[in-house]
């Protein structure tokens, strides 16, 4: 935006010149008054007066008439009119953006800039312009209308509980959409994706340093896009599944930065892809309807089946005593993650969560180099 402050806007409003002023200067130079020009052009005097005062635009027809009467090319008049109308629109929009100060403050601008999603210096107008560009909408009203009625509507059905900001959730979802747009995927193959989960389970159990890149590649081969999008303040989303242009997208925030939670969330999202419809959108951490809660349970059961089925959990719980060594042995036996077993046992009250950290089973997952 050219106009970033109120001073910029007011100066532009004072200096802006309609093409009618250029027409008046040309008429004066050629010694032609308004009645004579109107007669020569075959136009009402009122129309000529309105053009000179900037109340009426110079149309293509008018430009051609001016070319014949005044000898100045029609393109000149059309370009003059175009530039004038564009500048008028820029001034109007800059003023509207300036008035959106409270609205733009609803977004986590600092973090969005830190992650490189938007870029701005100080100034309300520039911030609003960056947000509108990021969301691909023309103005504040268009944002509210589109993002409260589209697939993003789920983000706007948040409760009013503290620390839940629908604008932060919408920004997180939008960034995932932009990331997904950069990935070219083959057609989704449900059978291939289900088969790929076997490879992913082995990947999870081994936890190589490049696990996320490998996870993306394995999923992409089956037509599933997987992206990591950093968590934003006041956005409870730790994962999301939705379909964009016939491609399923798994978006992970690594909100809790813990390996067992990350992997369980992934398999949970995979469950949504294989069990539920293309029109559904799931955002983990938000409230759901009764039907949504049922689908969430189905996705949880799917993740449990793939990470540590109830039969395996019962076998572990049947042990007279449990040690870290036993947990690791069972993880090896079942091709799963020791941290997942530890998390399940801690949830059952058999072990304490602190033991997972003390013995190095729980690991902090960082994506700082992958943002």
C-alpha positions in Angstrom: 0.0 0.0 0.0 1.2 3.5 -0.9 -0.7 5.1 2.0 0.3 3.8 5.4 -0.7 6.6 7.8 -3.5 9.1 8.3 -1.1 11.8 7.2 -0.4 9.9 3.9 -4.1 9.5 3.3 -5.0 13.1 4.0 -2.2 14.4 1.8 -3.3 12.1 -1.1 -6.9 13.3 -0.7 -5.7 16.9 -0.9 -3.4 16.3 -3.9 -5.5 13.9 -6.0 -6.5 15.4 -9.3 -9.4 14.1 -11.5 -8.9 13.9 -15.3 -11.5 16.7 -15.6 -8.8 19.2 -14.3 -6.5 18.2 -17.2 -9.5 18.6 -19.6 -10.2 22.1 -18.2 -6.5 23.1 -18.6 -6.5 21.8 -22.2 -9.7 23.6 -23.0 -8.2 26.8 -21.6 -5.0 26.4 -23.7 -7.1 25.9 -26.8 -9.5 28.7 -26.1 -12.6 26.4 -25.9 -15.3 26.8 -23.3 -17.7 24.2 -21.9 -20.7 25.0 -24.2 -18.5 24.9 -27.3 -16.9 21.6 -26.3 -20.3 20.1 -25.6 -21.6 21.2 -29.0 -18.5 19.9 -30.8 -18.8 16.5 -29.0 -22.5 16.3 -29.3 -22.9 15.8 -25.6 -25.0 17.6 -23.0 -23.4 20.5 -21.3 -24.2 18.9 -17.9 -22.1 15.9 -18.8 -19.1 18.0 -19.7 -19.4 19.9 -16.5 -19.6 16.7 -14.4 -16.5 15.3 -16.1 -14.6 18.5 -15.4 -15.7 18.4 -11.7 -14.8 14.7 -11.4 -18.4 13.6 -10.9 -18.5 11.6 -14.2 -15.9 9.3 -15.6 -14.3 9.5 -19.0 -15.6 6.5 -20.9 -14.1 4.9 -24.1 -16.7 6.8 -26.2 -15.9 10.1 -24.5 -12.2 9.5 -24.9 -12.6 9.0 -28.7 -14.7 12.1 -29.0 -12.0 14.1 -27.1 -9.4 12.8 -29.4 -11.2 14.0 -32.5 -12.1 17.4 -31.0 -9.0 18.2 -29.0 -6.4 16.2 -30.9 -5.2 14.3 -27.8 -5.1 10.5 -28.1 -8.0 8.6 -26.5 -5.5 6.4 -24.7 -4.2 9.4 -22.8 -7.7 10.2 -21.4 -8.5 6.6 -20.6 -5.1 6.1 -18.8 -5.7 9.4 -16.9 -9.1 8.1 -15.8 -7.8 4.7 -14.9 -5.0 6.1 -12.7 -7.4 8.5 -11.1 -10.0 5.8 -10.2 -7.2 3.5 -9.0 -5.8 6.1 -6.7 -9.3 6.9 -5.4 -9.8 3.3 -4.6 -6.4 3.0 -2.9 -7.2 6.0 -0.7 -10.6 4.7 0.2 -9.2 1.3 1.1 -6.4 2.7 3.1 -8.8 4.7 5.2 -11.0 1.6 5.7 -7.9 -0.3 6.7 -6.9 2.4 9.2 -10.4 2.0 10.8 -9.8 -1.8 11.2 -7.2 -1.3 14.0 -9.1 -3.3 16.6 -10.0 -6.1 14.1 -6.5 -6.7 12.9 -5.3 -6.8 16.6 -7.3 -10.0 17.0 -4.7 -11.9 14.9 -1.4 -13.1 16.4 0.6 -10.8 14.2 3.9 -11.0 16.1 4.0 -14.8 15.8 2.8 -14.9 12.2 5.6 -12.5 11.3 8.1 -14.5 13.3 7.2 -17.6 11.3 7.4 -15.7 8.0 3.8 -16.0 7.1 3.4 -12.2 6.8 5.8 -9.3 6.8 5.2 -5.7 7.9 6.7 -2.8 9.6 4.8 -0.6 12.1 1.5 0.8 10.9 -2.1 -0.4 11.0 -2.7 -0.1 7.2 0.3 -2.3 6.4 -0.8 -4.9 9.0 -4.3 -5.0 7.7 -3.1 -5.3 4.1 -0.8 -8.2 5.0 -3.7 -10.0 6.8 -6.0 -9.6 3.8 -3.4 -10.7 1.4 -2.6 -13.8 3.6 -6.2 -14.8 3.6 -6.8 -13.8 0.0 -9.8 -11.6 0.8 -10.5 -8.0 -0.3 -11.5 -6.5 3.0 -12.6 -7.1 6.6 -16.2 -7.9 5.8 -15.2 -10.3 3.1 -13.0 -12.1 5.6 -15.8 -12.4 8.1 -18.3 -13.6 5.5 -16.0 -16.2 3.9 -14.2 -17.6 6.9 -17.4 -17.8 9.0 -19.2 -19.8 6.3 -16.5 -21.8 4.6 -14.7 -24.9 5.9 -13.1 -22.6 8.4 -16.5 -22.1 10.1 -15.5 -24.7 12.6 -12.9 -22.3 14.0 -15.6 -19.8 14.6 -17.7 -22.2 16.6 -15.2 -22.1 19.5 -16.6 -21.5 22.9 -15.9 -18.2 24.6 -13.5 -19.8 27.0 -10.3 -18.0 27.7 -7.3 -18.7 25.5 -9.3 -19.7 22.5 -9.1 -17.3 19.6 -10.9 -18.2 16.4 -8.7 -15.7 14.4 -5.6 -17.6 15.5 -7.1 -20.9 14.6 -8.2 -19.5 11.2 -4.6 -18.2 10.6 -3.2 -21.6 11.5 -5.6 -23.4 9.1 -4.9 -20.9 6.3 -1.1 -21.4 6.6 -1.6 -25.2 6.3 -3.7 -24.6 3.2 -0.9 -22.4 1.7 1.7 -25.1 2.6 -0.5 -27.8 1.0 -0.8 -25.7 -2.2 3.0 -26.0 -2.7 2.8 -29.8 -2.7 1.8 -31.7 -5.8 0.2 -35.0 -4.9 -1.0 -38.0 -6.9 -4.6 -39.1 -6.6 -5.5 -40.4 -3.2 -5.4 -44.2 -2.9 -7.1 -45.4 0.3 -5.6 -49.0 0.0 -2.1 -47.6 -0.5 -2.5 -45.3 2.4 -3.6 -48.0 4.8 -0.7 -50.1 3.6 1.6 -47.2 4.1 0.6 -47.0 7.8 2.6 -50.2 8.3 5.7 -48.4 7.1 4.9 -45.4 9.2 4.5 -47.6 12.3 8.0 -48.9 11.8 9.2 -45.3 11.2 7.6 -44.3 14.5 9.2 -47.1 16.4 12.6 -46.3 15.1 12.4 -42.5 15.5 15.1 -41.5 13.0 16.2 -37.9 12.9 14.6 -37.4 9.5 11.3 -39.0 10.5 9.1 -36.1 9.5 10.5 -35.9 5.9 10.1 -39.7 5.6 6.6 -39.4 7.0 5.7 -36.8 4.4 7.2 -38.9 1.5 5.4 -42.1 2.5 2.1 -40.4 2.8 2.5 -38.4 -0.4 3.1 -41.6 -2.4 -0.5 -42.6 -1.4 -1.9 -39.1 -2.2 -1.9 -37.7 1.3 -0.3 -34.3 2.1 1.2 -33.9 5.6 2.5 -30.5 6.8 3.8 -29.1 10.1 2.4 -25.7 11.0 3.8 -24.1 14.2 1.2 -23.6 16.9 0.0 -20.1 17.5 -0.9 -18.5 20.9 -4.5 -19.0 22.0 -5.0 -21.6 19.2 -5.7 -25.0 20.8 -5.4 -26.9 17.5 -2.8 -29.7 17.7 -3.9 -31.3 14.5 -6.4 -31.1 11.7 -7.7 -33.2 8.8 -9.6 -31.9 5.8 -9.8 -32.4 2.1 -8.6 -29.7 -0.3 -9.2 -30.1 -4.0 -9.7 -33.9 -3.6 -6.5 -34.3 -1.7 -6.6 -35.2 2.1 -4.4 -32.9 4.2 -3.0 -33.8 7.6 -1.8 -30.6 9.4 0.1 -31.0 12.6 1.1 -28.3 15.1 3.3 -30.4 17.5 1.5 -28.3 20.1 2.7 -30.4 23.1 6.1 -31.1 21.6 6.1 -34.6 22.9 6.9 -37.6 20.7 4.1 -40.0 21.8 1.4 -37.2 21.5 2.7 -36.3 18.0 2.5 -39.9 16.7 -0.9 -40.6 18.3 -2.2 -37.4 16.7 -0.9 -38.4 13.3 -2.7 -41.8 13.5 -5.8 -40.1 14.8 -5.8 -37.9 11.7 -5.1 -40.9 9.5 -8.2 -42.4 11.0 -10.3 -39.5 9.9 -9.1 -39.8 6.4 -9.9 -43.5 6.1 -13.1 -43.6 8.2 -14.9 -40.3 7.4 -16.1 -38.2 4.5 -14.5 -35.6 2.3 -16.8 -32.9 3.5 -15.8 -33.2 7.2 -13.2 -31.0 8.7 -11.6 -32.0 12.0 -9.6 -29.7 14.3 -8.3 -31.4 17.3 -8.6 -29.3 20.5 -11.9 -27.6 19.6 -15.4 -28.4 20.7 -17.5 -30.8 18.7 -21.2 -31.6 18.2 -22.5 -35.0 19.4 -21.9 -36.4 15.9 -18.4 -34.9 15.8 -17.5 -36.4 19.2 -18.6 -39.8 17.9 -16.2 -39.4 14.9 -13.5 -38.3 17.3 -13.9 -41.5 19.3 -13.7 -43.5 16.1 -10.4 -41.8 15.2 -9.1 -42.3 18.7 -9.9 -46.0 18.5 -8.2 -46.2 15.1 -5.0 -44.6 16.6 -5.1 -46.9 19.6 -5.4 -49.9 17.2 -2.3 -48.8 15.3 -0.1 -47.6 18.2 -1.0 -50.0 21.0 -4.1 -52.2 20.7 -6.1 -53.0 23.9 -4.9 -56.7 23.7 -1.3 -55.6 23.8 -2.0 -53.1 26.6 -3.7 -55.9 28.7 -0.6 -58.1 28.2 1.6 -55.3 29.5 -0.7 -54.6 32.5 -0.7 -58.2 33.4 3.0 -58.1 34.3 3.6 -58.3 38.1 5.9 -55.3 37.9 6.9 -52.9 35.2 10.3 -51.3 34.5 11.6 -49.0 31.8 13.5 -52.0 30.4 10.2 -54.0 30.2 8.5 -51.1 28.5 11.2 -50.9 25.9 11.1 -54.7 25.4 7.4 -54.6 24.8 7.8 -51.6 22.4 10.3 -53.7 20.4 8.0 -56.7 20.4 5.0 -54.7 19.2 6.9 -52.4 16.9 5.7 -49.3 18.7 7.1 -46.3 20.5 8.2 -46.8 24.2 6.8 -43.3 24.9 3.4 -44.4 23.7 3.4 -47.4 26.1 4.7 -45.1 28.9 1.9 -42.6 28.2 -0.8 -45.3 28.2 0.5 -46.7 31.5 0.7 -43.3 33.0 -2.9 -42.6 31.9 -3.9 -45.9 33.7 -2.1 -44.7 36.8 0.4 -47.6 36.7 3.4 -45.3 36.2 3.9 -41.6 36.6 4.3 -39.3 33.6 7.5 -37.9 35.2 9.1 -41.4 34.7 8.8 -41.0 31.0 10.9 -37.8 31.1 13.3 -39.1 33.7 14.1 -42.2 31.7 14.2 -40.5 28.3 11.2 -42.2 26.8 9.3 -38.9 26.3 11.2 -36.8 23.9 10.7 -33.2 22.9 10.1 -32.9 19.1 11.3 -29.7 17.5 10.6 -28.5 14.0 12.7 -25.3 14.3 14.6 -26.1 11.1 11.5 -27.2 9.2 9.3 -24.1 9.7 
